[in-house]
Amino acid sequence: MMIFKSLSCRYGIYNERKFNFSVSHTLIYSENNSSGKSTLLRLLLYAIGYQIPSTKGLCFKEISTILEYERDGNNYIVKRPVSPHGDILILIDSDNQEKRFILPLDQLKLHKLLFGISNEDVLLNLLGCFYVDQEKGWTLLNRGTVIGKNKFSIEAFVRGLADRECHQYLNQLRKIEEDLSRYKLFEKVLHYSEELADRDDSIFALPSDEKKSNIVVQLKTQRALLQNELETVESIYKDNISVKRLIESLKISIQDNSGNIIPVTVNNIYGLEDSINFSTSRYLFLNKKIEELEHQIASMDEPKSEQLIDSDENLISKYVRQFSSLQLNSIEVLDAIRYLAKEKKTLNELIRDITRKHNTCIHDLYADIIYFCNKMELRFPLKNSDSFLFTNDLKSYSGAEFYKLVIAFKLSYIRAVRRKYNLILPIIVDSPSGKEVDQENIKKMISLLSDDFFDHQIIVASIFHYDFENYKELKVQGSILAEEIIENDF
């Protein structure tokens, strides 16, 4: 069982705030919206290493967090401090052993320890199982955005549950899709070329000053390269001078093998003076070359952009002419598109078979979804489990029905994780209300959580009270980091 015990936050000049959570049910409550409830939930996820977007007026990267949590009877501390050395997270385990992680690079490595799960496909989709965001969460059924850049994919999730791996095929598919996109762009270019060919070709006459414009571009490129080198040489020169001054000010000496004391000066450090002289000479040479190039550029009398746009030979004509000179073979492009489309279809079918064929996890998930839908009095036509779990048909359900269907899917994911890894995840729900969800349906959802997930930690943020037994209330009255939170136990 995984339990968030407490979260401490420090922000700027404000005193540290500590929020304690119940092992069973916690209600983060306020009498109105926009009072910090969502911020507290997001900080909880931020504290365990997720990349979570900040809320309005509050930058999470400026907040230090300390989370105490328990898993399978062992206590852990997770620290995510504000650090000048980057985004660092520190995990202290039950043996007081400290491990450091650099985020987001080490996020998977961290979460393998936090959740006790090694399968990366499951870990990458775990947030979409136990967290329902008030913005994205109530529309996320089986694939899409959880929060920020955190995604959920039912295909990857069920592959992970079944310990099936197809990263090689997925990488091939991504490469094919990228190539296909490029070839389709070439196809559009071909269509446009054909359209231009049917027009008056007087637009393709070469202007007298185009050669001059090309020379100017080349000169500017040379100047940019020399300026970059000049900056590097100048930096080396300054570093050498700094070393020289430092050595002169320290007045240090060394002792040779014979015991003689030898003062260390800039004159007896091999190569230092040569380096300074070289950088000085190179700096003067580069400055002179840049001046010469700038003189050449000025002498070309380059036309201003306004003149190009207003002149008979404007930029559009220039670029159309350059565009028309592209050599593309329509037969090769179309053949490539057909070949890649065929390869894409083959790979998709292969990945689909790896994901779904003889995967008992799919049937277990489907059975749980039916069970939860029945509990919430949501009826739907019986369908094949494969097609229904991976459905894209989201328009068949009204707003209220769809919200209940989302909850049924989410709870089936949580139960699947428990069945596979014996991990009892916390359930975090942000603002379970909206114009499509009335309080009667919310009560059905809360009742379902209380009946079937009574041994999970449940944290809900809402402007309503619900029929939880033995719950803790964190009453938010203003800014959660600037004002005290009232804690009540019921």
Salt bridges, closest charged atoms under 4 A:
GLU31 OE2 - LYS475 NZ 3.80
GLU68 OE2 - LYS18 NZ 3.55
ASP72 OD2 - ARG71 NH1 3.49
ASP87 OD2 - LYS61 NZ 3.98
ASP87 OD2 - ARG80 NH2 2.56
ASP93 OD2 - LYS99 NZ 3.84
GLU98 OE2 - ARG100 NH2 3.53
ASP106 OD1 - LYS109 NZ 3.85
GLU120 OE2 - LYS112 NZ 3.32
ASP121 OD1 - HIS167 NE2 3.65
ASP133 OD1 - ARG42 NH2 3.87
GLU135 OE2 - ARG42 NH2 3.69
GLU155 OE2 - ARG143 NH2 2.59
ASP163 OD2 - LYS420 NZ 2.62
GLU165 OE2 - HIS167 ND1 3.12
ASP179 OD2 - LYS175 NZ 2.69
ASP179 OD1 - ARG182 NH1 3.19
GLU195 OE2 - ARG199 NH2 2.55
GLU210 OE1 - ARG321 NH2 2.51
GLU229 OE2 - ARG282 NH2 2.81
GLU234 OE2 - LYS238 NZ 3.67
GLU292 OE1 - LYS289 NZ 3.77
GLU302 OE1 - LYS220 NZ 3.04
GLU313 OE2 - ARG321 NH2 3.29
ASP335 OD1 - ARG338 NH2 2.57
ASP364 OD2 - ARG419 NE 3.95
ASP368 OD1 - ARG415 NH1 3.56
ASP368 OD2 - ARG419 NH1 3.24
GLU377 OE1 - LYS444 NZ 3.12
ASP452 OD1 - LYS375 NZ 3.34
ASP452 OD2 - ARG415 NH2 3.73
ASP455 OD2 - ARG418 NH2 2.73
GLU473 OE2 - HIS465 NE2 2.66
GLU484 OE2 - ARG17 NH1 2.57
GLU487 OE1 - LYS472 NZ 3.34
ASP489 OD1 - LYS472 NZ 3.19
